[in-house]
Amino acid sequence: MKYSCPTCKQTLEWSSENPYRPFCCERCKLIDLGAWADESYAVPAAPDLTALEFEEDIFFSEHLMPDVPAHKH
């Protein structure tokens, strides 16, 4: 089976003899690792709104309704 190295795009034959699969060599593997480490790559995720919602509760409780005790989470 033929595939391309994710880093340099070199076409390779899939082989269990290549310890760097799916990369063609150690250099390409380390380049990819470095990109993850410096956050060039990122897995998209939905923002965590829990902290924001908690801050809104405190803001509204303290500033708009000062006589009403803040809601505790």
CHARMM internal coordinates of N, CA and C (Angstrom, degrees):
IC EDIT
DIST 1 N 1 CA 1.4451
DIST 1 CA 1 C 1.5379
ANGL 1 N 1 CA 1 C 108.02
DIST 1 C 2 N 1.3073
ANGL 1 CA 1 C 2 N 115.82
DIHE 1 N 1 CA 1 C 2 N 132.97
DIST 2 N 2 CA 1.4598
ANGL 1 C 2 N 2 CA 121.83
DIHE 1 CA 1 C 2 N 2 CA 178.86
DIST 2 CA 2 C 1.5235
ANGL 2 N 2 CA 2 C 109.49
DIHE 1 C 2 N 2 CA 2 C -94.69
DIST 2 C 3 N 1.3348
ANGL 2 CA 2 C 3 N 116.19
DIHE 2 N 2 CA 2 C 3 N 146.66
DIST 3 N 3 CA 1.4571
ANGL 2 C 3 N 3 CA 122.06
DIHE 2 CA 2 C 3 N 3 CA 176.69
DIST 3 CA 3 C 1.5226
ANGL 3 N 3 CA 3 C 108.53
DIHE 2 C 3 N 3 CA 3 C -151.97
DIST 3 C 4 N 1.3186
ANGL 3 CA 3 C 4 N 115.93
DIHE 3 N 3 CA 3 C 4 N 167.80
DIST 4 N 4 CA 1.4602
ANGL 3 C 4 N 4 CA 121.42
DIHE 3 CA 3 C 4 N 4 CA 178.69
DIST 4 CA 4 C 1.5228
ANGL 4 N 4 CA 4 C 109.88
DIHE 3 C 4 N 4 CA 4 C -108.97
DIST 4 C 5 N 1.3106
ANGL 4 CA 4 C 5 N 115.87
DIHE 4 N 4 CA 4 C 5 N 139.04
DIST 5 N 5 CA 1.4579
ANGL 4 C 5 N 5 CA 121.10
DIHE 4 CA 4 C 5 N 5 CA 174.82
DIST 5 CA 5 C 1.5338
ANGL 5 N 5 CA 5 C 107.00
DIHE 4 C 5 N 5 CA 5 C -62.25
DIST 5 C 6 N 1.3324
ANGL 5 CA 5 C 6 N 118.45
DIHE 5 N 5 CA 5 C 6 N 129.99
DIST 6 N 6 CA 1.4600
ANGL 5 C 6 N 6 CA 120.53
DIHE 5 CA 5 C 6 N 6 CA -178.41
DIST 6 CA 6 C 1.5316
ANGL 6 N 6 CA 6 C 113.69
DIHE 5 C 6 N 6 CA 6 C -62.21
DIST 6 C 7 N 1.3199
ANGL 6 CA 6 C 7 N 117.97
DIHE 6 N 6 CA 6 C 7 N -22.46
DIST 7 N 7 CA 1.4581
ANGL 6 C 7 N 7 CA 120.62
DIHE 6 CA 6 C 7 N 7 CA -176.80
DIST 7 CA 7 C 1.5261
ANGL 7 N 7 CA 7 C 112.21
DIHE 6 C 7 N 7 CA 7 C -92.58
DIST 7 C 8 N 1.3184
ANGL 7 CA 7 C 8 N 117.89
DIHE 7 N 7 CA 7 C 8 N -56.31
DIST 8 N 8 CA 1.4692
ANGL 7 C 8 N 8 CA 120.91
DIHE 7 CA 7 C 8 N 8 CA -174.68
DIST 8 CA 8 C 1.5241
ANGL 8 N 8 CA 8 C 113.96
DIHE 7 C 8 N 8 CA 8 C -100.61
DIST 8 C 9 N 1.3125
ANGL 8 CA 8 C 9 N 116.82
DIHE 8 N 8 CA 8 C 9 N -8.60
DIST 9 N 9 CA 1.4732
ANGL 8 C 9 N 9 CA 123.66
DIHE 8 CA 8 C 9 N 9 CA 178.12
DIST 9 CA 9 C 1.5268
ANGL 9 N 9 CA 9 C 114.09
DIHE 8 C 9 N 9 CA 9 C 70.07
DIST 9 C 10 N 1.3255
ANGL 9 CA 9 C 10 N 118.21
DIHE 9 N 9 CA 9 C 10 N 12.15
DIST 10 N 10 CA 1.4605
ANGL 9 C 10 N 10 CA 121.80
DIHE 9 CA 9 C 10 N 10 CA 175.79
DIST 10 CA 10 C 1.5178
ANGL 10 N 10 CA 10 C 109.22
DIHE 9 C 10 N 10 CA 10 C -62.05
DIST 10 C 11 N 1.3209
ANGL 10 CA 10 C 11 N 117.93
DIHE 10 N 10 CA 10 C 11 N 135.97
DIST 11 N 11 CA 1.4611
ANGL 10 C 11 N 11 CA 122.15
DIHE 10 CA 10 C 11 N 11 CA 177.84
DIST 11 CA 11 C 1.5190
ANGL 11 N 11 CA 11 C 108.99
DIHE 10 C 11 N 11 CA 11 C -80.31
DIST 11 C 12 N 1.3367
ANGL 11 CA 11 C 12 N 114.89
DIHE 11 N 11 CA 11 C 12 N 130.61
DIST 12 N 12 CA 1.4630
ANGL 11 C 12 N 12 CA 121.62
DIHE 11 CA 11 C 12 N 12 CA -176.80
DIST 12 CA 12 C 1.5145
ANGL 12 N 12 CA 12 C 110.71
DIHE 11 C 12 N 12 CA 12 C -131.91
DIST 12 C 13 N 1.3090
ANGL 12 CA 12 C 13 N 114.93
DIHE 12 N 12 CA 12 C 13 N 162.32
DIST 13 N 13 CA 1.4591
ANGL 12 C 13 N 13 CA 122.18
DIHE 12 CA 12 C 13 N 13 CA 171.37
DIST 13 CA 13 C 1.5236
ANGL 13 N 13 CA 13 C 106.70
DIHE 12 C 13 N 13 CA 13 C -95.96
DIST 13 C 14 N 1.3380
ANGL 13 CA 13 C 14 N 117.48
DIHE 13 N 13 CA 13 C 14 N 127.09
DIST 14 N 14 CA 1.4700
ANGL 13 C 14 N 14 CA 120.88
DIHE 13 CA 13 C 14 N 14 CA 179.04
DIST 14 CA 14 C 1.5169
ANGL 14 N 14 CA 14 C 108.70
DIHE 13 C 14 N 14 CA 14 C -62.80
DIST 14 C 15 N 1.3325
ANGL 14 CA 14 C 15 N 116.41
DIHE 14 N 14 CA 14 C 15 N 126.87
DIST 15 N 15 CA 1.4595
ANGL 14 C 15 N 15 CA 120.29
DIHE 14 CA 14 C 15 N 15 CA -177.97
DIST 15 CA 15 C 1.5236
ANGL 15 N 15 CA 15 C 109.61
DIHE 14 C 15 N 15 CA 15 C -148.50
DIST 15 C 16 N 1.3031
ANGL 15 CA 15 C 16 N 116.15
DIHE 15 N 15 CA 15 C 16 N 137.02
DIST 16 N 16 CA 1.4608
ANGL 15 C 16 N 16 CA 120.71
DIHE 15 CA 15 C 16 N 16 CA 176.89
DIST 16 CA 16 C 1.5276
ANGL 16 N 16 CA 16 C 110.94
DIHE 15 C 16 N 16 CA 16 C -69.80
DIST 16 C 17 N 1.3183
ANGL 16 CA 16 C 17 N 117.21
DIHE 16 N 16 CA 16 C 17 N -11.11
DIST 17 N 17 CA 1.4624
ANGL 16 C 17 N 17 CA 121.42
DIHE 16 CA 16 C 17 N 17 CA 178.26
DIST 17 CA 17 C 1.5300
ANGL 17 N 17 CA 17 C 112.10
DIHE 16 C 17 N 17 CA 17 C -78.51
DIST 17 C 18 N 1.3177
ANGL 17 CA 17 C 18 N 117.88
DIHE 17 N 17 CA 17 C 18 N -13.83
DIST 18 N 18 CA 1.4605
ANGL 17 C 18 N 18 CA 121.32
DIHE 17 CA 17 C 18 N 18 CA 178.84
DIST 18 CA 18 C 1.5316
ANGL 18 N 18 CA 18 C 108.67
DIHE 17 C 18 N 18 CA 18 C -90.89
DIST 18 C 19 N 1.3352
ANGL 18 CA 18 C 19 N 118.55
DIHE 18 N 18 CA 18 C 19 N 107.56
DIST 19 N 19 CA 1.4681
ANGL 18 C 19 N 19 CA 120.86
DIHE 18 CA 18 C 19 N 19 CA -176.77
DIST 19 CA 19 C 1.5338
ANGL 19 N 19 CA 19 C 113.04
DIHE 18 C 19 N 19 CA 19 C -72.66
DIST 19 C 20 N 1.3413
ANGL 19 CA 19 C 20 N 117.68
DIHE 19 N 19 CA 19 C 20 N -8.22
DIST 20 N 20 CA 1.4610
ANGL 19 C 20 N 20 CA 120.78
DIHE 19 CA 19 C 20 N 20 CA -176.44
DIST 20 CA 20 C 1.5235
ANGL 20 N 20 CA 20 C 113.22
DIHE 19 C 20 N 20 CA 20 C -102.62
DIST 20 C 21 N 1.3382
ANGL 20 CA 20 C 21 N 117.38
DIHE 20 N 20 CA 20 C 21 N 6.25
DIST 21 N 21 CA 1.4719
ANGL 20 C 21 N 21 CA 119.93
DIHE 20 CA 20 C 21 N 21 CA 179.87
DIST 21 CA 21 C 1.5150
ANGL 21 N 21 CA 21 C 110.65
DIHE 20 C 21 N 21 CA 21 C -48.12
DIST 21 C 22 N 1.2850
ANGL 21 CA 21 C 22 N 120.96
DIHE 21 N 21 CA 21 C 22 N 139.69
DIST 22 N 22 CA 1.4617
ANGL 21 C 22 N 22 CA 128.73
DIHE 21 CA 21 C 22 N 22 CA 4.88
DIST 22 CA 22 C 1.5284
ANGL 22 N 22 CA 22 C 113.01
DIHE 21 C 22 N 22 CA 22 C -85.83
DIST 22 C 23 N 1.3275
ANGL 22 CA 22 C 23 N 117.89
DIHE 22 N 22 CA 22 C 23 N 9.04
DIST 23 N 23 CA 1.4590
ANGL 22 C 23 N 23 CA 120.95
DIHE 22 CA 22 C 23 N 23 CA 178.68
DIST 23 CA 23 C 1.5155
ANGL 23 N 23 CA 23 C 109.64
DIHE 22 C 23 N 23 CA 23 C -88.08
DIST 23 C 24 N 1.3301
ANGL 23 CA 23 C 24 N 116.17
DIHE 23 N 23 CA 23 C 24 N 161.47
DIST 24 N 24 CA 1.4626
ANGL 23 C 24 N 24 CA 119.14
DIHE 23 CA 23 C 24 N 24 CA -178.97
DIST 24 CA 24 C 1.5194
ANGL 24 N 24 CA 24 C 111.91
DIHE 23 C 24 N 24 CA 24 C -82.42
DIST 24 C 25 N 1.3421
ANGL 24 CA 24 C 25 N 116.97
DIHE 24 N 24 CA 24 C 25 N -25.71
DIST 25 N 25 CA 1.4620
ANGL 24 C 25 N 25 CA 120.26
DIHE 24 CA 24 C 25 N 25 CA -176.11
DIST 25 CA 25 C 1.5303
ANGL 25 N 25 CA 25 C 109.88
DIHE 24 C 25 N 25 CA 25 C -157.42
DIST 25 C 26 N 1.3264
ANGL 25 CA 25 C 26 N 115.21
DIHE 25 N 25 CA 25 C 26 N 173.43
DIST 26 N 26 CA 1.4577
ANGL 25 C 26 N 26 CA 120.17
DIHE 25 CA 25 C 26 N 26 CA -179.98
DIST 26 CA 26 C 1.5265
ANGL 26 N 26 CA 26 C 111.25
DIHE 25 C 26 N 26 CA 26 C -62.91
DIST 26 C 27 N 1.3262
ANGL 26 CA 26 C 27 N 117.56
DIHE 26 N 26 CA 26 C 27 N -38.24
DIST 27 N 27 CA 1.4632
ANGL 26 C 27 N 27 CA 121.24
DIHE 26 CA 26 C 27 N 27 CA -179.96
DIST 27 CA 27 C 1.5264
ANGL 27 N 27 CA 27 C 111.09
DIHE 26 C 27 N 27 CA 27 C -56.81
DIST 27 C 28 N 1.3243
ANGL 27 CA 27 C 28 N 117.30
DIHE 27 N 27 CA 27 C 28 N -49.40
DIST 28 N 28 CA 1.4729
ANGL 27 C 28 N 28 CA 120.98
DIHE 27 CA 27 C 28 N 28 CA -179.58
DIST 28 CA 28 C 1.5302
ANGL 28 N 28 CA 28 C 110.83
DIHE 27 C 28 N 28 CA 28 C -64.07
DIST 28 C 29 N 1.3168
ANGL 28 CA 28 C 29 N 116.68
DIHE 28 N 28 CA 28 C 29 N -37.78
DIST 29 N 29 CA 1.4634
ANGL 28 C 29 N 29 CA 120.79
DIHE 28 CA 28 C 29 N 29 CA 177.79
DIST 29 CA 29 C 1.5319
ANGL 29 N 29 CA 29 C 110.21
DIHE 28 C 29 N 29 CA 29 C -62.18
DIST 29 C 30 N 1.3326
ANGL 29 CA 29 C 30 N 117.73
DIHE 29 N 29 CA 29 C 30 N -43.68
DIST 30 N 30 CA 1.4641
ANGL 29 C 30 N 30 CA 121.85
DIHE 29 CA 29 C 30 N 30 CA -179.04
DIST 30 CA 30 C 1.5320
ANGL 30 N 30 CA 30 C 111.89
DIHE 29 C 30 N 30 CA 30 C -70.39
DIST 30 C 31 N 1.3201
ANGL 30 CA 30 C 31 N 117.64
DIHE 30 N 30 CA 30 C 31 N -34.60
DIST 31 N 31 CA 1.4639
ANGL 30 C 31 N 31 CA 120.66
DIHE 30 CA 30 C 31 N 31 CA 175.47
DIST 31 CA 31 C 1.5224
ANGL 31 N 31 CA 31 C 109.46
DIHE 30 C 31 N 31 CA 31 C -61.05
DIST 31 C 32 N 1.3173
ANGL 31 CA 31 C 32 N 116.92
DIHE 31 N 31 CA 31 C 32 N -44.60
DIST 32 N 32 CA 1.4632
ANGL 31 C 32 N 32 CA 121.47
DIHE 31 CA 31 C 32 N 32 CA 179.35
DIST 32 CA 32 C 1.5317
ANGL 32 N 32 CA 32 C 111.01
DIHE 31 C 32 N 32 CA 32 C -64.50
DIST 32 C 33 N 1.3235
ANGL 32 CA 32 C 33 N 116.77
DIHE 32 N 32 CA 32 C 33 N -43.77
DIST 33 N 33 CA 1.4623
ANGL 32 C 33 N 33 CA 120.96
DIHE 32 CA 32 C 33 N 33 CA 178.18
DIST 33 CA 33 C 1.5288
ANGL 33 N 33 CA 33 C 110.68
DIHE 32 C 33 N 33 CA 33 C -60.47
DIST 33 C 34 N 1.3264
ANGL 33 CA 33 C 34 N 116.42
DIHE 33 N 33 CA 33 C 34 N -42.45
DIST 34 N 34 CA 1.4545
ANGL 33 C 34 N 34 CA 120.84
DIHE 33 CA 33 C 34 N 34 CA 178.15
DIST 34 CA 34 C 1.5154
ANGL 34 N 34 CA 34 C 112.92
DIHE 33 C 34 N 34 CA 34 C -62.14
DIST 34 C 35 N 1.3295
ANGL 34 CA 34 C 35 N 116.86
DIHE 34 N 34 CA 34 C 35 N -37.17
DIST 35 N 35 CA 1.4685
ANGL 34 C 35 N 35 CA 120.66
DIHE 34 CA 34 C 35 N 35 CA 178.18
DIST 35 CA 35 C 1.5279
ANGL 35 N 35 CA 35 C 110.90
DIHE 34 C 35 N 35 CA 35 C -64.82
DIST 35 C 36 N 1.3241
ANGL 35 CA 35 C 36 N 117.22
DIHE 35 N 35 CA 35 C 36 N -38.64
DIST 36 N 36 CA 1.4758
ANGL 35 C 36 N 36 CA 119.72
DIHE 35 CA 35 C 36 N 36 CA 175.17
DIST 36 CA 36 C 1.5210
ANGL 36 N 36 CA 36 C 110.42
DIHE 35 C 36 N 36 CA 36 C -67.36
DIST 36 C 37 N 1.3328
ANGL 36 CA 36 C 37 N 117.04
DIHE 36 N 36 CA 36 C 37 N -41.55
DIST 37 N 37 CA 1.4644
ANGL 36 C 37 N 37 CA 121.31
DIHE 36 CA 36 C 37 N 37 CA -176.81
DIST 37 CA 37 C 1.5257
ANGL 37 N 37 CA 37 C 112.42
DIHE 36 C 37 N 37 CA 37 C -64.87
DIST 37 C 38 N 1.3445
ANGL 37 CA 37 C 38 N 117.49
DIHE 37 N 37 CA 37 C 38 N -37.46
DIST 38 N 38 CA 1.4674
ANGL 37 C 38 N 38 CA 118.47
DIHE 37 CA 37 C 38 N 38 CA 179.77
DIST 38 CA 38 C 1.5272
ANGL 38 N 38 CA 38 C 112.24
DIHE 37 C 38 N 38 CA 38 C -92.84
DIST 38 C 39 N 1.3211
ANGL 38 CA 38 C 39 N 115.55
DIHE 38 N 38 CA 38 C 39 N 12.57
DIST 39 N 39 CA 1.4662
ANGL 38 C 39 N 39 CA 123.86
DIHE 38 CA 38 C 39 N 39 CA 174.75
DIST 39 CA 39 C 1.5256
ANGL 39 N 39 CA 39 C 113.65
DIHE 38 C 39 N 39 CA 39 C 64.79
DIST 39 C 40 N 1.3529
ANGL 39 CA 39 C 40 N 116.67
DIHE 39 N 39 CA 39 C 40 N 27.65
DIST 40 N 40 CA 1.4602
ANGL 39 C 40 N 40 CA 119.90
DIHE 39 CA 39 C 40 N 40 CA 171.66
DIST 40 CA 40 C 1.5235
ANGL 40 N 40 CA 40 C 109.74
DIHE 39 C 40 N 40 CA 40 C -68.24
DIST 40 C 41 N 1.3148
ANGL 40 CA 40 C 41 N 116.00
DIHE 40 N 40 CA 40 C 41 N -31.29
DIST 41 N 41 CA 1.4551
ANGL 40 C 41 N 41 CA 122.46
DIHE 40 CA 40 C 41 N 41 CA 174.56
DIST 41 CA 41 C 1.5189
ANGL 41 N 41 CA 41 C 107.03
DIHE 40 C 41 N 41 CA 41 C -103.90
DIST 41 C 42 N 1.3099
ANGL 41 CA 41 C 42 N 116.04
DIHE 41 N 41 CA 41 C 42 N 147.93
DIST 42 N 42 CA 1.4595
ANGL 41 C 42 N 42 CA 120.29
DIHE 41 CA 41 C 42 N 42 CA 175.58
DIST 42 CA 42 C 1.5166
ANGL 42 N 42 CA 42 C 108.76
DIHE 41 C 42 N 42 CA 42 C -151.96
DIST 42 C 43 N 1.2950
ANGL 42 CA 42 C 43 N 115.73
DIHE 42 N 42 CA 42 C 43 N 144.38
DIST 43 N 43 CA 1.4585
ANGL 42 C 43 N 43 CA 121.39
DIHE 42 CA 42 C 43 N 43 CA 175.31
DIST 43 CA 43 C 1.5229
ANGL 43 N 43 CA 43 C 106.85
DIHE 42 C 43 N 43 CA 43 C -89.90
DIST 43 C 44 N 1.3335
ANGL 43 CA 43 C 44 N 118.03
DIHE 43 N 43 CA 43 C 44 N 119.54
DIST 44 N 44 CA 1.4663
ANGL 43 C 44 N 44 CA 119.08
DIHE 43 CA 43 C 44 N 44 CA -178.86
DIST 44 CA 44 C 1.5199
ANGL 44 N 44 CA 44 C 111.48
DIHE 43 C 44 N 44 CA 44 C -64.20
DIST 44 C 45 N 1.3053
ANGL 44 CA 44 C 45 N 115.35
DIHE 44 N 44 CA 44 C 45 N 141.70
DIST 45 N 45 CA 1.4575
ANGL 44 C 45 N 45 CA 120.67
DIHE 44 CA 44 C 45 N 45 CA 179.30
DIST 45 CA 45 C 1.5228
ANGL 45 N 45 CA 45 C 109.03
DIHE 44 C 45 N 45 CA 45 C -145.99
DIST 45 C 46 N 1.2991
ANGL 45 CA 45 C 46 N 115.98
DIHE 45 N 45 CA 45 C 46 N 153.84
DIST 46 N 46 CA 1.4577
ANGL 45 C 46 N 46 CA 120.55
DIHE 45 CA 45 C 46 N 46 CA 176.15
DIST 46 CA 46 C 1.5216
ANGL 46 N 46 CA 46 C 108.74
DIHE 45 C 46 N 46 CA 46 C -71.24
DIST 46 C 47 N 1.3285
ANGL 46 CA 46 C 47 N 117.85
DIHE 46 N 46 CA 46 C 47 N 141.41
DIST 47 N 47 CA 1.4608
ANGL 46 C 47 N 47 CA 119.51
DIHE 46 CA 46 C 47 N 47 CA 179.75
DIST 47 CA 47 C 1.5213
ANGL 47 N 47 CA 47 C 111.73
DIHE 46 C 47 N 47 CA 47 C -65.56
DIST 47 C 48 N 1.3212
ANGL 47 CA 47 C 48 N 115.74
DIHE 47 N 47 CA 47 C 48 N 148.17
DIST 48 N 48 CA 1.4564
ANGL 47 C 48 N 48 CA 121.89
DIHE 47 CA 47 C 48 N 48 CA 177.31
DIST 48 CA 48 C 1.5266
ANGL 48 N 48 CA 48 C 107.46
DIHE 47 C 48 N 48 CA 48 C -85.30
DIST 48 C 49 N 1.3117
ANGL 48 CA 48 C 49 N 116.64
DIHE 48 N 48 CA 48 C 49 N 106.66
DIST 49 N 49 CA 1.4578
ANGL 48 C 49 N 49 CA 121.33
DIHE 48 CA 48 C 49 N 49 CA -176.21
DIST 49 CA 49 C 1.5209
ANGL 49 N 49 CA 49 C 112.52
DIHE 48 C 49 N 49 CA 49 C -89.07
DIST 49 C 50 N 1.3109
ANGL 49 CA 49 C 50 N 118.91
DIHE 49 N 49 CA 49 C 50 N -2.67
DIST 50 N 50 CA 1.4539
ANGL 49 C 50 N 50 CA 121.92
DIHE 49 CA 49 C 50 N 50 CA -176.91
DIST 50 CA 50 C 1.5267
ANGL 50 N 50 CA 50 C 111.38
DIHE 49 C 50 N 50 CA 50 C -57.13
DIST 50 C 51 N 1.3357
ANGL 50 CA 50 C 51 N 117.48
DIHE 50 N 50 CA 50 C 51 N -49.63
DIST 51 N 51 CA 1.4682
ANGL 50 C 51 N 51 CA 120.75
DIHE 50 CA 50 C 51 N 51 CA -178.95
DIST 51 CA 51 C 1.5218
ANGL 51 N 51 CA 51 C 110.84
DIHE 50 C 51 N 51 CA 51 C -64.50
DIST 51 C 52 N 1.3240
ANGL 51 CA 51 C 52 N 117.51
DIHE 51 N 51 CA 51 C 52 N -40.90
DIST 52 N 52 CA 1.4563
ANGL 51 C 52 N 52 CA 121.16
DIHE 51 CA 51 C 52 N 52 CA 179.58
DIST 52 CA 52 C 1.5250
ANGL 52 N 52 CA 52 C 110.74
DIHE 51 C 52 N 52 CA 52 C -63.07
DIST 52 C 53 N 1.3207
ANGL 52 CA 52 C 53 N 117.54
DIHE 52 N 52 CA 52 C 53 N -43.80
DIST 53 N 53 CA 1.4699
ANGL 52 C 53 N 53 CA 121.01
DIHE 52 CA 52 C 53 N 53 CA 179.21
DIST 53 CA 53 C 1.5273
ANGL 53 N 53 CA 53 C 110.42
DIHE 52 C 53 N 53 CA 53 C -63.10
DIST 53 C 54 N 1.3266
ANGL 53 CA 53 C 54 N 118.14
DIHE 53 N 53 CA 53 C 54 N -39.04
DIST 54 N 54 CA 1.4518
ANGL 53 C 54 N 54 CA 122.19
DIHE 53 CA 53 C 54 N 54 CA 178.90
DIST 54 CA 54 C 1.5316
ANGL 54 N 54 CA 54 C 110.33
DIHE 53 C 54 N 54 CA 54 C -64.42
DIST 54 C 55 N 1.3467
ANGL 54 CA 54 C 55 N 116.93
DIHE 54 N 54 CA 54 C 55 N -43.18
DIST 55 N 55 CA 1.4650
ANGL 54 C 55 N 55 CA 120.76
DIHE 54 CA 54 C 55 N 55 CA 178.58
DIST 55 CA 55 C 1.5290
ANGL 55 N 55 CA 55 C 110.88
DIHE 54 C 55 N 55 CA 55 C -63.78
DIST 55 C 56 N 1.3362
ANGL 55 CA 55 C 56 N 117.74
DIHE 55 N 55 CA 55 C 56 N -39.12
DIST 56 N 56 CA 1.4673
ANGL 55 C 56 N 56 CA 120.90
DIHE 55 CA 55 C 56 N 56 CA 177.13
DIST 56 CA 56 C 1.5241
ANGL 56 N 56 CA 56 C 110.25
DIHE 55 C 56 N 56 CA 56 C -61.80
DIST 56 C 57 N 1.3270
ANGL 56 CA 56 C 57 N 117.53
DIHE 56 N 56 CA 56 C 57 N -43.26
DIST 57 N 57 CA 1.4659
ANGL 56 C 57 N 57 CA 121.34
DIHE 56 CA 56 C 57 N 57 CA 179.15
DIST 57 CA 57 C 1.5220
ANGL 57 N 57 CA 57 C 110.48
DIHE 56 C 57 N 57 CA 57 C -58.46
DIST 57 C 58 N 1.3241
ANGL 57 CA 57 C 58 N 116.68
DIHE 57 N 57 CA 57 C 58 N -45.05
DIST 58 N 58 CA 1.4637
ANGL 57 C 58 N 58 CA 120.62
DIHE 57 CA 57 C 58 N 58 CA -179.28
DIST 58 CA 58 C 1.5280
ANGL 58 N 58 CA 58 C 110.02
DIHE 57 C 58 N 58 CA 58 C -66.09
DIST 58 C 59 N 1.3403
ANGL 58 CA 58 C 59 N 117.25
DIHE 58 N 58 CA 58 C 59 N -44.79
DIST 59 N 59 CA 1.4588
ANGL 58 C 59 N 59 CA 120.89
DIHE 58 CA 58 C 59 N 59 CA -179.32
DIST 59 CA 59 C 1.5236
ANGL 59 N 59 CA 59 C 110.78
DIHE 58 C 59 N 59 CA 59 C -58.71
DIST 59 C 60 N 1.3290
ANGL 59 CA 59 C 60 N 116.42
DIHE 59 N 59 CA 59 C 60 N -51.76
DIST 60 N 60 CA 1.4636
ANGL 59 C 60 N 60 CA 119.47
DIHE 59 CA 59 C 60 N 60 CA -177.70
DIST 60 CA 60 C 1.5229
ANGL 60 N 60 CA 60 C 111.44
DIHE 59 C 60 N 60 CA 60 C -64.63
DIST 60 C 61 N 1.3096
ANGL 60 CA 60 C 61 N 117.15
DIHE 60 N 60 CA 60 C 61 N -37.67
DIST 61 N 61 CA 1.4610
ANGL 60 C 61 N 61 CA 120.47
DIHE 60 CA 60 C 61 N 61 CA 179.68
DIST 61 CA 61 C 1.5209
ANGL 61 N 61 CA 61 C 111.49
DIHE 60 C 61 N 61 CA 61 C -66.12
DIST 61 C 62 N 1.3225
ANGL 61 CA 61 C 62 N 117.42
DIHE 61 N 61 CA 61 C 62 N -42.02
DIST 62 N 62 CA 1.4591
ANGL 61 C 62 N 62 CA 121.08
DIHE 61 CA 61 C 62 N 62 CA -175.69
DIST 62 CA 62 C 1.5280
ANGL 62 N 62 CA 62 C 113.25
DIHE 61 C 62 N 62 CA 62 C -81.01
DIST 62 C 63 N 1.3308
ANGL 62 CA 62 C 63 N 117.93
DIHE 62 N 62 CA 62 C 63 N -35.08
DIST 63 N 63 CA 1.4552
ANGL 62 C 63 N 63 CA 120.86
DIHE 62 CA 62 C 63 N 63 CA -171.23
DIST 63 CA 63 C 1.5307
ANGL 63 N 63 CA 63 C 114.45
DIHE 62 C 63 N 63 CA 63 C -102.85
DIST 63 C 64 N 1.2976
ANGL 63 CA 63 C 64 N 117.05
DIHE 63 N 63 CA 63 C 64 N -32.81
DIST 64 N 64 CA 1.4645
ANGL 63 C 64 N 64 CA 118.32
DIHE 63 CA 63 C 64 N 64 CA -176.90
DIST 64 CA 64 C 1.5159
ANGL 64 N 64 CA 64 C 112.85
DIHE 63 C 64 N 64 CA 64 C -99.86
DIST 64 C 65 N 1.3292
ANGL 64 CA 64 C 65 N 115.49
DIHE 64 N 64 CA 64 C 65 N -26.13
DIST 65 N 65 CA 1.4538
ANGL 64 C 65 N 65 CA 120.11
DIHE 64 CA 64 C 65 N 65 CA -178.80
DIST 65 CA 65 C 1.5259
ANGL 65 N 65 CA 65 C 108.94
DIHE 64 C 65 N 65 CA 65 C -133.96
DIST 65 C 66 N 1.3458
ANGL 65 CA 65 C 66 N 119.45
DIHE 65 N 65 CA 65 C 66 N 67.46
DIST 66 N 66 CA 1.4619
ANGL 65 C 66 N 66 CA 121.37
DIHE 65 CA 65 C 66 N 66 CA -173.11
DIST 66 CA 66 C 1.5274
ANGL 66 N 66 CA 66 C 114.07
DIHE 65 C 66 N 66 CA 66 C -63.47
DIST 66 C 67 N 1.3107
ANGL 66 CA 66 C 67 N 119.15
DIHE 66 N 66 CA 66 C 67 N -22.38
DIST 67 N 67 CA 1.4618
ANGL 66 C 67 N 67 CA 120.89
DIHE 66 CA 66 C 67 N 67 CA -179.18
DIST 67 CA 67 C 1.5172
ANGL 67 N 67 CA 67 C 113.46
DIHE 66 C 67 N 67 CA 67 C -86.84
DIST 67 C 68 N 1.3421
ANGL 67 CA 67 C 68 N 117.10
DIHE 67 N 67 CA 67 C 68 N -6.95
DIST 68 N 68 CA 1.4510
ANGL 67 C 68 N 68 CA 121.95
DIHE 67 CA 67 C 68 N 68 CA -178.04
DIST 68 CA 68 C 1.5303
ANGL 68 N 68 CA 68 C 107.64
DIHE 67 C 68 N 68 CA 68 C -101.03
DIST 68 C 69 N 1.3370
ANGL 68 CA 68 C 69 N 119.12
DIHE 68 N 68 CA 68 C 69 N 128.94
DIST 69 N 69 CA 1.4652
ANGL 68 C 69 N 69 CA 120.26
DIHE 68 CA 68 C 69 N 69 CA 179.76
DIST 69 CA 69 C 1.5228
ANGL 69 N 69 CA 69 C 110.66
DIHE 68 C 69 N 69 CA 69 C -62.84
DIST 69 C 70 N 1.3310
ANGL 69 CA 69 C 70 N 116.08
DIHE 69 N 69 CA 69 C 70 N 145.29
DIST 70 N 70 CA 1.4703
ANGL 69 C 70 N 70 CA 121.89
DIHE 69 CA 69 C 70 N 70 CA 178.96
DIST 70 CA 70 C 1.5209
ANGL 70 N 70 CA 70 C 109.39
DIHE 69 C 70 N 70 CA 70 C -64.57
DIST 70 C 71 N 1.3416
ANGL 70 CA 70 C 71 N 115.96
DIHE 70 N 70 CA 70 C 71 N 143.11
DIST 71 N 71 CA 1.4554
ANGL 70 C 71 N 71 CA 122.68
DIHE 70 CA 70 C 71 N 71 CA 177.39
DIST 71 CA 71 C 1.5292
ANGL 71 N 71 CA 71 C 108.44
DIHE 70 C 71 N 71 CA 71 C -72.17
DIST 71 C 72 N 1.2985
ANGL 71 CA 71 C 72 N 117.67
DIHE 71 N 71 CA 71 C 72 N 128.78
DIST 72 N 72 CA 1.4725
ANGL 71 C 72 N 72 CA 121.91
DIHE 71 CA 71 C 72 N 72 CA 179.28
DIST 72 CA 72 C 1.5187
ANGL 72 N 72 CA 72 C 109.27
DIHE 71 C 72 N 72 CA 72 C -93.59
DIST 72 C 73 N 1.3360
ANGL 72 CA 72 C 73 N 116.78
DIHE 72 N 72 CA 72 C 73 N 134.85
DIST 73 N 73 CA 1.4773
ANGL 72 C 73 N 73 CA 122.80
DIHE 72 CA 72 C 73 N 73 CA 177.66
DIST 73 CA 73 C 1.4928
ANGL 73 N 73 CA 73 C 109.25
DIHE 72 C 73 N 73 CA 73 C -92.93
END
COOR INIT
IC SEED 1 N 1 CA 1 C
IC BUILD
